[in-house]
């Protein structure tokens, strides 16, 4: 079994995702192993994003943070994440995405990312 512990940080409801991170955790013969390569990217929100105070208070991030100013847009980061998964989980394997605080937060944002417009 391959687990993918995954976390999304947001800048608030009107800001969106500001960081995505994940690891690959394989269980072989009852032994667990975390892959060396992890995924951790900051995300530049859309122009005019409204940042919630908790992003600054809890994460120390804001619109002028170097990590955010130098980050890529979510469309690019999402494609990088998909490539990370494809590279680390073969077509004949299955992985289980395990989101931190997933039901109340992370999965809502992933759902928004993966839905076709319209």
OpenMM code with the backbone's topology and positions (N, CA, C; nanometers):
from openmm import Vec3, app, unit

residues = "UNK UNK UNK UNK UNK UNK UNK UNK UNK UNK UNK UNK UNK UNK UNK UNK UNK UNK UNK UNK UNK UNK UNK UNK UNK UNK UNK UNK UNK UNK UNK UNK UNK UNK UNK UNK UNK UNK UNK UNK UNK UNK UNK UNK UNK UNK UNK UNK UNK UNK UNK UNK UNK UNK UNK UNK UNK UNK UNK UNK UNK UNK UNK UNK UNK UNK UNK UNK UNK UNK UNK UNK UNK UNK UNK UNK UNK UNK UNK UNK UNK UNK UNK UNK UNK UNK UNK UNK UNK UNK UNK UNK UNK UNK UNK UNK UNK UNK UNK UNK UNK UNK UNK UNK UNK UNK UNK UNK UNK UNK UNK UNK UNK UNK UNK UNK UNK UNK".split()
positions = [
    Vec3(0.0845, -0.1180, 0.0000),
    Vec3(0.0000, 0.0000, 0.0000),
    Vec3(0.0886, 0.1237, 0.0000),
    Vec3(0.0427, 0.2253, -0.0682),
    Vec3(0.1150, 0.3522, -0.0741),
    Vec3(0.0228, 0.4613, -0.0209),
    Vec3(0.0665, 0.5259, 0.0858),
    Vec3(-0.0077, 0.6380, 0.1418),
    Vec3(0.0613, 0.7670, 0.1007),
    Vec3(-0.0194, 0.8688, 0.0759),
    Vec3(0.0343, 1.0006, 0.0422),
    Vec3(-0.0196, 1.1000, 0.1447),
    Vec3(0.0519, 1.1180, 0.2581),
    Vec3(0.0116, 1.2226, 0.3526),
    Vec3(0.0246, 1.3578, 0.2825),
    Vec3(-0.0799, 1.4365, 0.2903),
    Vec3(-0.0935, 1.5551, 0.2066),
    Vec3(-0.1499, 1.6691, 0.2906),
    Vec3(-0.1016, 1.7902, 0.2683),
    Vec3(-0.1536, 1.9043, 0.3433),
    Vec3(-0.1606, 2.0267, 0.2524),
    Vec3(-0.2636, 2.1046, 0.2743),
    Vec3(-0.2854, 2.2295, 0.2024),
    Vec3(-0.2983, 2.3397, 0.3063),
    Vec3(-0.2297, 2.4491, 0.2850),
    Vec3(-0.2475, 2.5678, 0.3686),
    Vec3(-0.3119, 2.6749, 0.2817),
    Vec3(-0.4032, 2.7497, 0.3390),
    Vec3(-0.4686, 2.8560, 0.2631),
    Vec3(-0.4466, 2.9906, 0.3305),
    Vec3(-0.4661, 3.0924, 0.2527),
    Vec3(-0.4614, 3.2285, 0.3040),
    Vec3(-0.5999, 3.2788, 0.3401),
    Vec3(-0.6969, 3.1884, 0.3400),
    Vec3(-0.8349, 3.2237, 0.3711),
    Vec3(-0.9266, 3.1972, 0.2533),
    Vec3(-1.0520, 3.2127, 0.2773),
    Vec3(-1.1558, 3.1817, 0.1789),
    Vec3(-1.1400, 3.2605, 0.0486),
    Vec3(-1.0941, 3.3862, 0.0574),
    Vec3(-1.0833, 3.4721, -0.0618),
    Vec3(-0.9403, 3.4883, -0.1095),
    Vec3(-0.8556, 3.3988, -0.0624),
    Vec3(-0.7151, 3.3991, -0.1029),
    Vec3(-0.6801, 3.2691, -0.1733),
    Vec3(-0.7213, 3.1581, -0.1145),
    Vec3(-0.6950, 3.0280, -0.1738),
    Vec3(-0.5712, 2.9608, -0.1188),
    Vec3(-0.5283, 2.8586, -0.1886),
    Vec3(-0.4141, 2.7780, -0.1455),
    Vec3(-0.2860, 2.8601, -0.1541),
    Vec3(-0.2066, 2.8546, -0.0466),
    Vec3(-0.0775, 2.9233, -0.0453),
    Vec3(0.0392, 2.8253, -0.0276),
    Vec3(0.0086, 2.6984, 0.0046),
    Vec3(0.1130, 2.5978, 0.0155),
    Vec3(0.0524, 2.4583, 0.0012),
    Vec3(0.1247, 2.3707, -0.0689),
    Vec3(0.0872, 2.2296, -0.0823),
    Vec3(0.2086, 2.1460, -0.0481),
    Vec3(0.1870, 2.0404, 0.0302),
    Vec3(0.2982, 1.9516, 0.0632),
    Vec3(0.2492, 1.8078, 0.0716),
    Vec3(0.3407, 1.7139, 0.0445),
    Vec3(0.3072, 1.5715, 0.0483),
    Vec3(0.4348, 1.4892, 0.0596),
    Vec3(0.4170, 1.3650, 0.1057),
    Vec3(0.5226, 1.2646, 0.1085),
    Vec3(0.4639, 1.1353, 0.0544),
    Vec3(0.5520, 1.0475, 0.0141),
    Vec3(0.5112, 0.9126, -0.0261),
    Vec3(0.5536, 0.8188, 0.0854),
    Vec3(0.4607, 0.7387, 0.1352),
    Vec3(0.4876, 0.6436, 0.2419),
    Vec3(0.4444, 0.5060, 0.1939),
    Vec3(0.5416, 0.4155, 0.1763),
    Vec3(0.5134, 0.2815, 0.1254),
    Vec3(0.5169, 0.1800, 0.2392),
    Vec3(0.4250, 0.0875, 0.2337),
    Vec3(0.4266, -0.0236, 0.3285),
    Vec3(0.4556, -0.1503, 0.2498),
    Vec3(0.5708, -0.2098, 0.2785),
    Vec3(0.6130, -0.3340, 0.2145),
    Vec3(0.6424, -0.4358, 0.3239),
    Vec3(0.5773, -0.5484, 0.3199),
    Vec3(0.6031, -0.6552, 0.4169),
    Vec3(0.5962, -0.6049, 0.5609),
    Vec3(0.4937, -0.5266, 0.5892),
    Vec3(0.4688, -0.4723, 0.7231),
    Vec3(0.5712, -0.3691, 0.7701),
    Vec3(0.6616, -0.3278, 0.6826),
    Vec3(0.7562, -0.2222, 0.7159),
    Vec3(0.7193, -0.0967, 0.6384),
    Vec3(0.7228, 0.0184, 0.7058),
    Vec3(0.6926, 0.1440, 0.6391),
    Vec3(0.8194, 0.2157, 0.5984),
    Vec3(0.8136, 0.2824, 0.4875),
    Vec3(0.9287, 0.3575, 0.4393),
    Vec3(0.8804, 0.4875, 0.3764),
    Vec3(0.9376, 0.5996, 0.4190),
    Vec3(0.9056, 0.7286, 0.3603),
    Vec3(1.0065, 0.7570, 0.2496),
    Vec3(0.9570, 0.7892, 0.1322),
    Vec3(1.0442, 0.8215, 0.0195),
    Vec3(1.1263, 0.9465, 0.0522),
    Vec3(1.2440, 0.9537, -0.0026),
    Vec3(1.3322, 1.0677, 0.0245),
    Vec3(1.2801, 1.1983, -0.0360),
    Vec3(1.2254, 1.1870, -0.1553),
    Vec3(1.1766, 1.3074, -0.2230),
    Vec3(1.0370, 1.3426, -0.1719),
    Vec3(1.0228, 1.4623, -0.1210),
    Vec3(0.8910, 1.5094, -0.0781),
    Vec3(0.8469, 1.6216, -0.1718),
    Vec3(0.7233, 1.6605, -0.1584),
    Vec3(0.6676, 1.7691, -0.2385),
    Vec3(0.6310, 1.8821, -0.1437),
    Vec3(0.6836, 2.0001, -0.1670),
    Vec3(0.6517, 2.1155, -0.0829),
    Vec3(0.6664, 2.2408, -0.1679),
    Vec3(0.5533, 2.3019, -0.2002),
    Vec3(0.5539, 2.4205, -0.2861),
    Vec3(0.4661, 2.5292, -0.2257),
    Vec3(0.5145, 2.6512, -0.2350),
    Vec3(0.4313, 2.7668, -0.2032),
    Vec3(0.3551, 2.8046, -0.3288),
    Vec3(0.2447, 2.8737, -0.3093),
    Vec3(0.1568, 2.9101, -0.4205),
    Vec3(0.1293, 3.0599, -0.4148),
    Vec3(0.1393, 3.1239, -0.5307),
    Vec3(0.1063, 3.2656, -0.5417),
    Vec3(-0.0433, 3.2786, -0.5683),
    Vec3(-0.1176, 3.3427, -0.4774),
    Vec3(-0.2624, 3.3596, -0.4987),
    Vec3(-0.2919, 3.4507, -0.6177),
    Vec3(-0.4165, 3.4491, -0.6595),
    Vec3(-0.4599, 3.5330, -0.7706),
    Vec3(-0.4456, 3.6809, -0.7332),
    Vec3(-0.4368, 3.7654, -0.8332),
    Vec3(-0.4292, 3.9098, -0.8098),
    Vec3(-0.5545, 3.9555, -0.7356),
    Vec3(-0.5377, 4.0415, -0.6384),
    Vec3(-0.6499, 4.0929, -0.5621),
    Vec3(-0.6973, 4.0000, -0.4510),
    Vec3(-0.6210, 3.8937, -0.4235),
    Vec3(-0.6597, 3.8001, -0.3170),
    Vec3(-0.6706, 3.8742, -0.1837),
    Vec3(-0.7675, 3.8345, -0.1051),
    Vec3(-0.7868, 3.8927, 0.0282),
    Vec3(-0.7360, 3.7918, 0.1297),
    Vec3(-0.6282, 3.8283, 0.1968),
    Vec3(-0.5644, 3.7404, 0.2937),
    Vec3(-0.6350, 3.7475, 0.4284),
    Vec3(-0.6563, 3.6324, 0.4869),
    Vec3(-0.7118, 3.6247, 0.6218),
    Vec3(-0.5983, 3.6443, 0.7226),
    Vec3(-0.6286, 3.7008, 0.8367),
    Vec3(-0.5245, 3.7264, 0.9373),
    Vec3(-0.4614, 3.5979, 0.9898),
    Vec3(-0.5337, 3.4842, 0.9854),
    Vec3(-0.4738, 3.3616, 1.0399),
    Vec3(-0.3549, 3.3147, 0.9585),
    Vec3(-0.3486, 3.3453, 0.8291),
    Vec3(-0.2335, 3.3030, 0.7494),
    Vec3(-0.1065, 3.3705, 0.7980),
    Vec3(-0.1189, 3.4971, 0.8367),
    Vec3(-0.0042, 3.5684, 0.8910),
    Vec3(0.0234, 3.5236, 1.0337),
    Vec3(-0.0818, 3.5126, 1.1141),
    Vec3(-0.0653, 3.4741, 1.2546),
    Vec3(-0.0157, 3.3310, 1.2693),
    Vec3(-0.0755, 3.2373, 1.1964),
    Vec3(-0.0414, 3.0961, 1.2121),
    Vec3(0.0791, 3.0526, 1.1288),
    Vec3(0.0911, 3.1004, 1.0077),
    Vec3(0.1969, 3.0545, 0.9178),
    Vec3(0.3082, 3.1566, 0.8973),
    Vec3(0.2843, 3.2806, 0.9371),
    Vec3(0.3833, 3.3845, 0.9148),
    Vec3(0.3959, 3.4233, 0.7685),
    Vec3(0.2930, 3.3956, 0.6900),
    Vec3(0.2960, 3.4255, 0.5468),
    Vec3(0.1972, 3.5366, 0.5130),
    Vec3(0.2335, 3.6176, 0.4161),
    Vec3(0.1466, 3.7249, 0.3673),
    Vec3(0.1844, 3.7528, 0.2221),
    Vec3(0.1126, 3.8406, 0.1592),
    Vec3(0.1315, 3.8664, 0.0160),
    Vec3(0.2746, 3.9074, -0.0189),
    Vec3(0.3462, 3.9706, 0.0726),
    Vec3(0.4823, 4.0152, 0.0438),
    Vec3(0.5904, 3.9226, 0.0972),
    Vec3(0.5528, 3.8070, 0.1493),
    Vec3(0.6529, 3.7088, 0.1932),
    Vec3(0.7331, 3.6631, 0.0717),
    Vec3(0.8654, 3.6518, 0.0845),
    Vec3(0.9460, 3.6071, -0.0297),
    Vec3(0.8993, 3.4731, -0.0865),
    Vec3(0.8566, 3.3810, 0.0018),
    Vec3(0.8106, 3.2509, -0.0454),
    Vec3(0.6893, 3.2652, -0.1372),
    Vec3(0.6021, 3.3598, -0.1064),
    Vec3(0.4807, 3.3818, -0.1850),
    Vec3(0.5116, 3.4628, -0.3104),
    Vec3(0.5903, 3.5678, -0.2960),
    Vec3(0.6231, 3.6519, -0.4119),
    Vec3(0.6957, 3.5719, -0.5199),
    Vec3(0.7772, 3.4734, -0.4801),
    Vec3(0.8540, 3.3935, -0.5745),
    Vec3(0.7831, 3.2645, -0.6161),
    Vec3(0.6634, 3.2446, -0.5668),
    Vec3(0.5898, 3.1209, -0.5931),
    Vec3(0.5247, 3.1224, -0.7319),
    Vec3(0.4826, 3.0033, -0.7730),
    Vec3(0.4095, 2.9871, -0.8982),
    Vec3(0.2601, 2.9866, -0.8688),
    Vec3(0.1804, 3.0075, -0.9707),
    Vec3(0.0339, 3.0036, -0.9590),
    Vec3(-0.0119, 2.8602, -0.9348),
    Vec3(-0.1316, 2.8471, -0.8814),
    Vec3(-0.1838, 2.7165, -0.8426),
    Vec3(-0.1931, 2.6192, -0.9595),
    Vec3(-0.2244, 2.6653, -1.0781),
    Vec3(-0.2356, 2.5751, -1.1924),
    Vec3(-0.1023, 2.5044, -1.2191),
    Vec3(0.0068, 2.5769, -1.2048),
    Vec3(0.1394, 2.5194, -1.2266),
    Vec3(0.1761, 2.4261, -1.1122),
    Vec3(0.1524, 2.4695, -0.9889),
    Vec3(0.1841, 2.3864, -0.8719),
    Vec3(0.1024, 2.2574, -0.8743),
    Vec3(-0.0249, 2.2667, -0.9115),
    Vec3(-0.1075, 2.1465, -0.9181),
    Vec3(-0.0507, 2.0481, -1.0210),
    Vec3(-0.0105, 2.0976, -1.1372),
    Vec3(0.0490, 2.0098, -1.2386),
    Vec3(0.1791, 1.9475, -1.1882),
    Vec3(0.2584, 2.0227, -1.1120),
    Vec3(0.3799, 1.9687, -1.0517),
    Vec3(0.3456, 1.8589, -0.9503),
    Vec3(0.2389, 1.8787, -0.8741),
    Vec3(0.1950, 1.7782, -0.7779),
    Vec3(0.1521, 1.6499, -0.8494),
    Vec3(0.0741, 1.6641, -0.9553),
    Vec3(0.0299, 1.5475, -1.0327),
    Vec3(0.1515, 1.4735, -1.0886),
    Vec3(0.2506, 1.5461, -1.1375),
    Vec3(0.3734, 1.4836, -1.1887),
    Vec3(0.4483, 1.4107, -1.0777),
    Vec3(0.4524, 1.4689, -0.9589),
    Vec3(0.5158, 1.4056, -0.8428),
    Vec3(0.4482, 1.2720, -0.8119),
    Vec3(0.3160, 1.2708, -0.8113),
    Vec3(0.2420, 1.1474, -0.7860),
    Vec3(0.2690, 1.0454, -0.8972),
    Vec3(0.2599, 1.0878, -1.0227),
    Vec3(0.2835, 0.9976, -1.1358),
    Vec3(0.4244, 0.9375, -1.1315),
    Vec3(0.5214, 1.0176, -1.0923),
    Vec3(0.6603, 0.9720, -1.0865),
    Vec3(0.6809, 0.8680, -0.9763),
    Vec3(0.6085, 0.8808, -0.8663),
    Vec3(0.6323, 0.7977, -0.7488),
    Vec3(0.5340, 0.6827, -0.7291),
    Vec3(0.4253, 0.6830, -0.8048),
    Vec3(0.3285, 0.5737, -0.7959),
    Vec3(0.3049, 0.5226, -0.9369),
    Vec3(0.3461, 0.3996, -0.9613),
    Vec3(0.3360, 0.3404, -1.0943),
    Vec3(0.1918, 0.3151, -1.1357),
    Vec3(0.1708, 0.2968, -1.2638),
    Vec3(0.0363, 0.2738, -1.3178),
    Vec3(-0.0274, 0.1463, -1.2623),
    Vec3(0.0546, 0.0495, -1.2236),
    Vec3(0.0012, -0.0751, -1.1686),
    Vec3(-0.0097, -0.0706, -1.0160),
    Vec3(0.0143, 0.0459, -0.9571),
    Vec3(0.0059, 0.0630, -0.8124),
    Vec3(-0.1104, 0.1552, -0.7778),
    Vec3(-0.1497, 0.1528, -0.6532),
    Vec3(-0.2558, 0.2401, -0.6042),
    Vec3(-0.2054, 0.3154, -0.4826),
    Vec3(-0.2422, 0.4411, -0.4754),
    Vec3(-0.2067, 0.5233, -0.3609),
    Vec3(-0.3315, 0.5772, -0.2940),
    Vec3(-0.3186, 0.6074, -0.1686),
    Vec3(-0.4294, 0.6623, -0.0905),
    Vec3(-0.3896, 0.8012, -0.0409),
    Vec3(-0.4591, 0.9022, -0.0865),
    Vec3(-0.4343, 1.0391, -0.0444),
    Vec3(-0.4934, 1.0581, 0.0949),
    Vec3(-0.4099, 1.0947, 0.1901),
    Vec3(-0.4523, 1.1138, 0.3287),
    Vec3(-0.4299, 1.2606, 0.3627),
    Vec3(-0.5388, 1.3350, 0.3721),
    Vec3(-0.5304, 1.4795, 0.3928),
    Vec3(-0.5405, 1.5152, 0.5404),
    Vec3(-0.4520, 1.6029, 0.5843),
    Vec3(-0.4567, 1.6560, 0.7189),
    Vec3(-0.5762, 1.7501, 0.7271),
    Vec3(-0.6650, 1.7282, 0.8221),
    Vec3(-0.7837, 1.8119, 0.8364),
    Vec3(-0.8640, 1.8132, 0.7059),
    Vec3(-0.8601, 1.7019, 0.6361),
    Vec3(-0.9123, 1.6940, 0.5005),
    Vec3(-1.0586, 1.7260, 0.4820),
    Vec3(-1.1438, 1.6708, 0.5648),
    Vec3(-1.2874, 1.6890, 0.5431),
    Vec3(-1.3298, 1.8343, 0.5564),
    Vec3(-1.2745, 1.9042, 0.6540),
    Vec3(-1.3200, 2.0404, 0.6792),
    Vec3(-1.2448, 2.1457, 0.5981),
    Vec3(-1.1341, 2.1094, 0.5360),
    Vec3(-1.0567, 2.2123, 0.4669),
    Vec3(-0.9945, 2.1628, 0.3365),
    Vec3(-0.8949, 2.0756, 0.3457),
    Vec3(-0.8133, 2.0401, 0.2299),
    Vec3(-0.8940, 1.9875, 0.1116),
    Vec3(-0.9845, 1.8963, 0.1360),
    Vec3(-1.0568, 1.8345, 0.0251),
    Vec3(-1.1471, 1.9333, -0.0472),
    Vec3(-1.1959, 2.0329, 0.0246),
    Vec3(-1.2753, 2.1378, -0.0402),
    Vec3(-1.1921, 2.2089, -0.1478),
    Vec3(-1.0681, 2.2398, -0.1143),
    Vec3(-0.9814, 2.3103, -0.2075),
    Vec3(-0.9377, 2.2198, -0.3220),
    Vec3(-0.9111, 2.0928, -0.2928),
    Vec3(-0.8750, 1.9989, -0.3987),
    Vec3(-0.9933, 1.9788, -0.4933),
    Vec3(-1.1121, 1.9721, -0.4375),
    Vec3(-1.2322, 1.9592, -0.5200),
    Vec3(-1.2436, 2.0781, -0.6161),
    Vec3(-1.2190, 2.1987, -0.5659),
    Vec3(-1.2244, 2.3181, -0.6525),
    Vec3(-1.1214, 2.3085, -0.7650),
    Vec3(-1.0041, 2.2556, -0.7338),
    Vec3(-0.8981, 2.2447, -0.8344),
    Vec3(-0.9294, 2.1436, -0.9443),
    Vec3(-0.9974, 2.0376, -0.9075),
    Vec3(-1.0142, 1.9271, -1.0010),
    Vec3(-1.1460, 1.9292, -1.0763),
    Vec3(-1.2327, 2.0228, -1.0477),
    Vec3(-1.3612, 2.0313, -1.1169),
    Vec3(-1.3467, 2.1093, -1.2455),
    Vec3(-1.4073, 2.0579, -1.3490),
    Vec3(-1.4066, 2.1272, -1.4779),
    Vec3(-1.4891, 2.2541, -1.4670),
    Vec3(-1.4445, 2.3622, -1.5300),
    Vec3(-1.5225, 2.4859, -1.5268),
    Vec3(-1.6594, 2.4665, -1.5936),
    Vec3(-1.7536, 2.5435, -1.5474),
    Vec3(-1.8830, 2.5369, -1.6126),
    Vec3(-1.9866, 2.5087, -1.5179),
] * unit.nanometer
topology = app.Topology()
chain = topology.addChain("A")
for resn in residues:
    res = topology.addResidue(resn, chain)
    for name in ("N", "CA", "C"):
        topology.addAtom(name, app.Element.getBySymbol(name[0]), res)
